[in-house]
Amino acid sequence: MNGTKFRTDLEFATEMDQRDPLGHFRHRFYFPKTKNGEESIYLCGHSLGLQPKTAQAYVEQELRDWAELGVEGHFHARNPWLPYHRLLTGQTASLVGAQPGEVVVMNSLTVNLHLMMVSFYRPTKTCHKILVERGAFPSDQYAVESQVRFHGYDPDSSVLELTPRSGEWCMRDEDIELLIDREGESIALILLGGVNYATGQAFDMEGISKAGHKKGCVVGFDLAHAAGNVPLHLHDWAPDFAAWCSYKYLNGGPGCVAGCFVHERHARSVDLPRFAGWWGHNEATRFQTGLRFHPVAGAEGWQVSNPPILALAALRASMEIFGEAGMDRLRRKSESLTGYMEFLLRHHASPEFSIITPSDPRHRGSQLSLRIRRRGRKLCEKLAAEGVIGDWREPDTFRVAPVPLYNSYRDVYVFVQCLAAALAE
Ligand SMILES: *Cc1c(COP(=O)(O)O)cnc(C)c1O
């Protein structure tokens, strides 16, 4: 599919959809309907992924076992609840390029970031800074600032922001590495998004991990916009930790359980400070009282509470589909589909909008962020009324993601037609 010369006519989109080996996966998801009862052009998988049609059956299975078995379901449900989270371990590990012991599905994203910082942000008088992206996602910003304050430091002097060059929207790899090299001695933790939520820029996570570790910094990634979107090799890239939510590209459903990665080299670091709970404790003695906390080895040792089974059940439905489709094939289609969208947008180039996401596929995932010069919010509302769904961010950014698992070339074609028509008005 890659290397295909794109064309601007609708027949091209139709041909590409007919040849798409992943095209049938679209029918495994529910699409919100327009007023006329048609499937909408849904380009918002970066915010909330669509519902797999099998999710309901997965959830109903657990509701049924709960109804029929009550507390016995912990041991005797068709999929016993006690080890239920492990049903997700294999697929999660392969999705992020980790070993099974390095990942766990638990809590929500911001909670996991806090738990990770409790263990891995260990500021000292001379080394207390956290390096983040400028305009990081609000939740990450609050989490980081509150951690800094929790340790008695001042965010003004302890939060260091990566900033693009003036007149640019995205960060350059060499600038990031230069900053780490220059300031590394005072940086306790580097915490960046793997893919920036606003610009859609994908960072060189391997390079950043290497540069950070060379300077003695701890390195963590927020993979909210990267998991299920771009290829990840966390074990080999070797950051210390990572966390991601599962309701964006992973289609787990609103507020679904998040993921967490702790590199193998910390698997048995029982001396790391951590906020503990019974689910992170040695399984053999989990139900006993009067014991010292003894963490399970690996990422599971950071669990706090018993997990929400109904949410995990919904996530299983989607992870099964990811397993079938495979990240390699998804990535190949993603590069093609996003390249096609960029091609069509450039064909309709106008001073009314620009694309701020990098053009190089290695520096982006599915998402394109468009800067709309005038009346952007109105324009997005108009598109939404026509059944074309993207995401508007004040003051001027329209974010759209053609998701390879369920979006088609025709979706992209129709979106660009509607956008161009609205811009021309
Ligand atoms: C979506 C997103 C979040 C959301 O955090 P929750 O804890 O899941 O509510 C946080 N950070 C980033 C970068 C995100 O993209």
PDBQT file of the ligand as one rigid body, heavy atoms in Angstrom, charges set to zero:
ROOT
HETATM    1  C1  LIG A 501      -5.928  11.742  27.536  1.00  0.00    +0.000 C 
HETATM    2  C2  LIG A 501      -4.751  12.151  28.324  1.00  0.00    +0.000 A 
HETATM    3  C3  LIG A 501      -4.783  12.167  29.732  1.00  0.00    +0.000 A 
HETATM    4  C4  LIG A 501      -6.034  11.816  30.502  1.00  0.00    +0.000 C 
HETATM    5  O1  LIG A 501      -5.757  11.426  31.814  1.00  0.00    +0.000 OA
HETATM    6  P1  LIG A 501      -6.761  10.482  32.634  1.00  0.00    +0.000 P 
HETATM    7  O2  LIG A 501      -6.054  10.242  33.886  1.00  0.00    +0.000 OA
HETATM    8  O3  LIG A 501      -7.008   9.264  31.802  1.00  0.00    +0.000 OA
HETATM    9  O4  LIG A 501      -8.044  11.234  32.818  1.00  0.00    +0.000 OA
HETATM   10  C5  LIG A 501      -3.619  12.531  30.397  1.00  0.00    +0.000 A 
HETATM   11  N1  LIG A 501      -2.489  12.871  29.715  1.00  0.00    +0.000 NA
HETATM   12  C6  LIG A 501      -2.445  12.868  28.370  1.00  0.00    +0.000 A 
HETATM   13  C7  LIG A 501      -1.187  13.257  27.675  1.00  0.00    +0.000 C 
HETATM   14  C8  LIG A 501      -3.565  12.534  27.631  1.00  0.00    +0.000 A 
HETATM   15  O5  LIG A 501      -3.523  12.558  26.311  1.00  0.00    +0.000 OA
ENDROOT
TORSDOF 0
